[in-house]
């Protein structure tokens, strides 16, 4: 077994009638998923190319998963495109990967022309139950390597051209080996899937499921605004494991939702993608003390995650959660500005080594060379490591603590400041639902933007009690609701561009 | 009613809301917009919208939103 679909076929042999993927309207069992993917793979195989990008421009449905696997059956790699993505951004993305074909839906196909795409396109429904050419598919598979790309995932770059991280079969196999064993994922697991397939977090629950016979229950996005229905859905689907962005978990806490409805089967609550505020986590823990909570941490470039922390002690509201230690078969080093390993309590940049580390950015040698570098601690042979741009340090428990982004670290009045620390201080205050901190470099001022019941003067004095004077924001703005990007995370790019009008 | 239309226009510009009766299922009000809308309504009318009121039926038309606000303001 070398490719990811080899492993998924084995799952399908072991659990053919288990539900693999479902949403609120349809479902595919493992045997249906494999045959649908093979049909799609057969149709794509007529393109006669290998290791090229095929875009999957579809809504988040079970059929979309079949399309993604179908691309892999054809010997190519997939690129999932957000159906809501603006035409201009699609154009830019396509100019980087030059897809040989697009798999799409009737309702979306017309947008492709707006994005300037006039190449080959397939309507998923028209090829999902077509003929399967087993000989051709096995011929393609025999020629595949585990280092061949499985997918390319574009990260929402703050400026200019988007960067497409190329992730191989071997990356995802090593990565899911860790995830499955660390959290005991098996054929009884039911994931309530929140994150979109064009976001790296989805790799974890999707392939964690497909490698074990678990069920991935896709949660329609609308349920996050109708939270009682959300809980009903989780209960109807017997969801026992969720891996969500903290913003989604906070919606539940901020509404005091468990007063009105309770999830019945939940055993594991995992989160990643942004900082989980301890105030809202404590709400979950108070209501469900027996659930296993874990903070996962990592970038798209290490497949999804490189370190994790299973919550094993109490945290005060506002006290940051550690990001823990490296995943099994993944190595992390903390490097200072001189390129040397940090002293035990010294802050430095997190570098990641090992099999989770992606190949680089597609068609982008400059950005690849900047971030995928030789291990500065190993001069003996070329070992490539990924520079995360995250500043971390070890705490007294020997766990890594996230201090902030290298590019969030600001210099203000001569002090080095992590904006995240100010955010934490604000979120810990009573009556604050969520907060984000910005730095206006032109004015050299710190701006705190928040959502909550508290008025800005009281919040300012709360913050003043928690951080040194030089970190107190010079401006504080209350907004009715925090903007979120399509992944569900706080939209910091939008805030940065629009804070003056708030 | 005009006040609600005004708020709707702010959270989702460029839509003619009058006469629409399927704002949720049609996707005109997506999940993030609804969260913003709820925050604005809470602020503007000084009401508390609990999870019990967060159901699609209360957001499918301007009339439904108005009825919700009126009920909670009492």
Interface residues (C-beta under 8 A of the other chain):
Chain A: X221 X222 X223 X224 X225 X226 X227 X228 X229 X251 X255 X256 X257 X259 X260 X261 X451 X480 X481 X483 X484
Chain B: X24 X30 X31 X32 X34 X35 X36 X38 X39 X40 X42 X43 X50 X51 X52 X54 X55 X56
